Amino acid sequence: MIPTITAFERSPDRGQGLARDMRVRWALEEVGLLYDVRLLPFSQMKEPAHRALHPFGQIPTYEEGDLILFETGSIVLHIAENHAGLLPADRNARARAITWMFAALNTVEPPIVEREMPGYLERNKPWYEERLPILTDRVRHRLDDLAGRLGDADWLDGAFSAGDLLMVTVLRRLDGSGLLEEYPNLSAYVARGEARPAYERAFADQLAVFTTASAGR
């Protein structure tokens, strides 16, 4: 059965591959699984029909028969556990890859998002300029640790895994901040992820949605 995911009809990331459906698209491309996409306008995201799939009224969701999932970590883990290509066969290596999935979403992403959001919501507030360096230092602390752990390796733990997929998408949220460029090994790590054919296909598909939506305005 071909799964269906939901995505923004008009993505606020303007086709940069930052919307969270990108993570699911990439995972599906890595395992070679066909999928359908149902595009949602913002007006429908908080409606009961979509909240039945995602109780918080967000995207993406994943539907496969009578299975409905939300949250990208859960969706990517489900794909990885049921299709070869994103988790190692060795039991311990598999557990470590899953640990890196959690680290990407629970340890690295929160300070990045915390730094990002005031730029949208508080830029005109008097405290913004004082608060930004504090938030930036929190991100640097995480990047220091991550860069030290990665070292000169290509991937976080042996071969590319779902842990790398999520970590690369999290780090890409720093585009334009200049922070990632302070860590050459992390910049190269993200570039390796972006060079994967599966990533390129997923990015092109997400960009096509934005391009089509823009042309229809």
Buried (B, 14 or more C-beta within 10 A) or exposed (E): EEBBBBBBBBBEBEBBBBBBBBBBBBBBBBBEBEBEBBBBEEEBBEEEEBEEBBEEBBBBBBBBEEEEBBBBBEBBBBBBEEBEBBBBEEEEBBEBBBEBBEBBBEBBBBBBEEBBEBEEEEEEEEEEEEEBEEBBEBBBEBBEEBBEEBEEEEBBBBBBBBBBBBBBBBBBBBBEBEBBEBBEEBBEBBEBBBEBEBBEBBBBBBBEBBEEBEEEE
